[in-house]
Amino acid sequence: MHLFPTGYRSRDVISLYYGGEIIASNRINQAIEDALETDKERKFVETVEIAVNLRDVDLQNPQKRINAEVSLPHGRGRPARVGVFAQGEMAVISKKVVDTVISPEQIDELSENKRAARKLADKFDFFVAETGLMATIGKSLGVVLGPRGKMPRPIPPQADIERIIKSLTNLVPVRSKDRPTFHVPIGNVSMSKEQLAENMETVMKRIESNLDRGTDNIASVWVKTTMGKAVRLG
């Protein structure tokens, strides 16, 4: 069943399809609006995310899992938090564009304090590192960063660190791991529902492209804020 509203125009429809239905943009906007309106006022800016439920996907097979990054057309609603592993000149340059630069000495300390390492990993969205430190990071922190999908991107010498960090600003990770239900941020409550809807469409298209049967492997999609109630789409 195709769920278009009466009098719809093709350009009004976001091509989001799952469970045998094509979902029109007004219903996507409505789901986002309902998620925002049912939420209580908080003392912090809440993230808006979607929860995607997969079906008939063998997630025990690592090759069938979704492991991607998506650039949101309207951004995340905040800059991505990027941590840099660097020393010497690259560390000096990095401190001009990021708040946290992790030195080789700190890597050694973190390798002995897994609790602190986990806290660091959860604090940042992405990590980058100069190439000469990659082996040390893998050996010392791989067990913490790897499962979280946060192993750093290598930065070659003389690279434009500011440009690299800026390129990460709008990225969000899309990872199912071995579970049929996973969450992806699409922005925050300060953004318009239209911006959130376009971000959502971008994420869903990427998810669909990574599934063997595309939209037929998607059982349901929900929209929610950090502390709010989930609203089912469709």
C-alpha positions as CSV (number, residue, x, y, z in Angstrom):
1,M,0.0,0.0,0.0
2,H,1.4,3.4,-1.0
3,L,0.5,6.0,1.5
4,F,0.4,9.3,-0.4
5,P,-1.9,12.1,0.8
6,T,-4.7,13.2,-1.5
7,G,-3.4,15.7,-4.1
8,Y,0.3,15.0,-3.4
9,R,3.0,16.2,-5.8
10,S,6.0,14.0,-6.5
11,R,8.4,16.6,-5.2
12,D,6.5,16.6,-1.8
13,V,7.4,13.0,-1.2
14,I,10.5,11.8,0.5
15,S,11.5,8.5,-1.0
16,L,11.4,6.6,2.3
17,Y,9.9,3.2,1.9
18,Y,9.7,0.3,4.3
19,G,7.4,-2.5,5.3
20,G,5.6,-2.3,1.9
21,E,4.8,1.4,2.3
22,I,6.0,4.6,0.8
23,I,5.9,7.3,3.4
24,A,5.0,10.8,2.3
25,S,6.9,13.8,3.6
26,N,4.0,15.2,5.6
27,R,3.9,12.0,7.6
28,I,7.6,12.2,8.3
29,N,7.3,15.8,9.4
30,Q,4.4,14.8,11.6
31,A,6.3,12.0,13.3
32,I,9.2,14.4,14.0
33,E,6.8,17.1,15.2
34,D,5.0,14.6,17.5
35,A,8.4,13.5,18.9
36,L,9.3,17.1,19.6
37,E,6.0,18.1,21.1
38,T,5.7,15.1,23.4
39,D,9.0,15.9,25.0
40,K,9.3,17.9,28.2
41,E,11.5,21.0,28.4
42,R,15.0,20.0,29.4
43,K,18.0,22.0,30.8
44,F,20.1,20.8,27.8
45,V,19.7,20.7,24.0
46,E,18.4,17.2,23.3
47,T,19.5,15.1,20.3
48,V,16.9,13.9,17.9
49,E,17.5,10.4,16.7
50,I,15.9,7.6,14.7
51,A,15.7,4.0,15.8
52,V,15.8,1.6,12.9
53,N,14.6,-2.0,13.3
54,L,16.0,-4.5,10.7
55,R,14.5,-7.8,9.7
56,D,15.8,-10.9,7.9
57,V,19.4,-9.7,8.1
58,D,22.1,-12.1,9.4
59,L,23.9,-9.7,11.6
60,Q,26.1,-12.5,13.0
61,N,27.9,-12.2,9.7
62,P,30.1,-9.1,10.0
63,Q,29.8,-8.5,6.3
64,K,26.0,-8.0,6.6
65,R,26.3,-5.3,9.3
66,I,25.9,-1.7,8.5
67,N,29.1,0.3,9.2
68,A,29.0,3.7,7.5
69,E,29.2,7.4,8.0
70,V,26.8,9.9,6.6
71,S,27.2,13.6,6.1
72,L,23.9,15.3,7.2
73,P,22.8,18.1,4.7
74,H,21.8,20.3,7.6
75,G,24.5,19.2,10.1
76,R,24.1,17.7,13.5
77,G,22.9,20.9,15.2
78,R,26.3,21.1,16.9
79,P,29.9,20.6,15.8
80,A,31.3,17.1,15.9
81,R,33.5,16.5,18.9
82,V,36.9,15.5,17.5
83,G,39.9,14.3,19.6
84,V,43.4,14.5,18.1
85,F,46.4,12.1,18.8
86,A,49.5,14.1,18.0
87,Q,52.9,15.4,19.1
88,G,55.3,18.1,18.2
89,E,54.3,20.5,15.5
90,M,51.0,18.8,14.7
91,A,50.0,19.0,18.3
92,V,50.7,22.7,18.4
93,I,48.6,23.3,15.2
94,S,45.8,21.0,16.4
95,K,45.4,22.9,19.7
96,K,44.2,25.9,17.6
97,V,41.2,24.0,16.2
98,V,40.3,21.4,18.8
99,D,40.0,21.4,22.6
100,T,41.7,18.1,23.3
101,V,45.0,16.8,21.9
102,I,46.3,13.5,23.3
103,S,50.0,13.1,23.5
104,P,52.0,9.8,23.3
105,E,52.6,10.0,27.1
106,Q,48.8,10.2,27.6
107,I,48.3,7.2,25.3
108,D,50.5,5.2,27.6
109,E,48.6,6.4,30.7
110,L,45.3,5.6,29.1
111,S,46.5,2.1,28.2
112,E,46.9,1.5,31.9
113,N,43.6,3.0,32.9
114,K,40.8,1.5,30.8
115,R,38.1,3.4,32.7
116,A,39.7,6.7,31.7
117,A,40.1,5.3,28.1
118,R,36.4,4.4,27.9
119,K,35.5,7.9,29.2
120,L,37.6,9.5,26.6
121,A,36.2,7.3,23.8
122,D,32.6,8.2,24.8
123,K,33.4,11.9,25.0
124,F,34.3,12.3,21.3
125,D,32.4,11.6,18.1
126,F,35.6,11.0,16.1
127,F,39.4,10.8,16.5
128,V,42.2,11.6,14.1
129,A,45.9,10.8,14.6
130,E,49.2,11.5,13.0
131,T,50.3,8.4,11.1
132,G,53.3,7.8,13.3
133,L,51.1,7.1,16.3
134,M,48.6,4.7,14.7
135,A,50.4,1.5,15.6
136,T,50.8,2.7,19.3
137,I,47.1,3.7,19.4
138,G,46.0,0.3,18.0
139,K,48.1,-1.6,20.5
140,S,47.3,0.5,23.5
141,L,43.7,1.6,22.9
142,G,42.4,-0.5,20.1
143,V,40.4,-2.7,22.5
144,V,38.5,0.4,23.7
145,L,38.2,2.4,20.4
146,G,37.7,-0.5,18.0
147,P,34.4,-1.8,19.3
148,R,33.0,1.7,19.4
149,G,33.9,2.3,15.8
150,K,36.2,5.1,16.9
151,M,39.6,4.1,15.7
152,P,41.3,7.4,14.6
153,R,41.7,8.4,11.0
154,P,45.4,8.7,10.1
155,I,46.7,12.2,9.2
156,P,49.8,12.3,7.0
157,P,52.5,14.8,7.7
158,Q,51.9,18.3,6.3
159,A,48.1,17.6,6.1
160,D,45.7,20.5,6.6
161,I,44.4,19.4,10.0
162,E,41.8,22.2,10.2
163,R,40.3,21.2,6.8
164,I,40.2,17.5,8.0
165,I,38.4,18.4,11.2
166,K,36.0,20.6,9.4
167,S,35.1,17.8,7.1
168,L,34.0,15.7,10.1
169,T,31.6,18.4,11.4
170,N,28.4,17.1,9.8
171,L,29.2,13.3,9.9
172,V,27.2,10.8,11.9
173,P,28.1,7.2,12.4
174,V,25.6,4.6,11.2
175,R,26.4,1.2,12.7
176,S,24.1,-1.7,13.4
177,K,26.8,-3.9,15.0
178,D,25.2,-7.3,15.7
179,R,21.8,-6.0,16.8
180,P,18.7,-5.6,14.6
181,T,17.8,-2.3,16.3
182,F,20.2,0.6,16.2
183,H,20.1,4.4,16.7
184,V,21.3,7.3,14.5
185,P,21.3,11.0,15.4
186,I,19.7,13.2,12.8
187,G,20.1,16.6,14.6
188,N,18.8,18.3,17.7
189,V,15.7,20.0,19.0
190,S,16.9,23.4,18.0
191,M,16.5,22.5,14.3
192,S,13.4,22.8,12.2
193,K,11.3,19.7,11.4
194,E,12.1,20.2,7.7
195,Q,15.8,20.1,8.4
196,L,15.5,17.0,10.5
197,A,13.3,15.3,7.9
198,E,15.9,15.9,5.2
199,N,18.7,14.7,7.4
200,M,16.6,11.6,8.2
201,E,16.0,10.9,4.5
202,T,19.8,11.1,3.8
203,V,20.5,8.6,6.6
204,M,17.7,6.2,5.5
205,K,18.9,6.2,1.9
206,R,22.4,5.2,3.1
207,I,21.0,2.4,5.3
208,E,18.8,1.1,2.4
209,S,21.8,1.0,0.1
210,N,23.7,-1.2,2.6
211,L,21.0,-3.8,2.8
212,D,20.7,-6.8,0.5
213,R,17.0,-6.3,0.0
214,G,17.0,-2.6,0.6
215,T,13.8,-1.3,2.2
216,D,12.4,-4.8,2.5
217,N,15.0,-5.4,5.3
218,I,13.6,-2.5,7.3
219,A,10.8,-3.5,9.7
220,S,10.1,-0.1,11.3
221,V,11.5,3.3,12.0
222,W,11.0,5.4,15.1
223,V,11.8,9.0,16.0
224,K,12.7,10.2,19.4
225,T,14.6,12.8,21.4
226,T,17.2,12.0,24.0
227,M,14.8,11.8,26.9
228,G,11.5,11.7,25.0
229,K,9.0,9.0,23.9
230,A,9.6,7.2,20.6
231,V,7.1,8.0,17.8
232,R,6.7,5.4,15.1
233,L,6.9,6.5,11.5
234,G,4.1,5.4,9.3
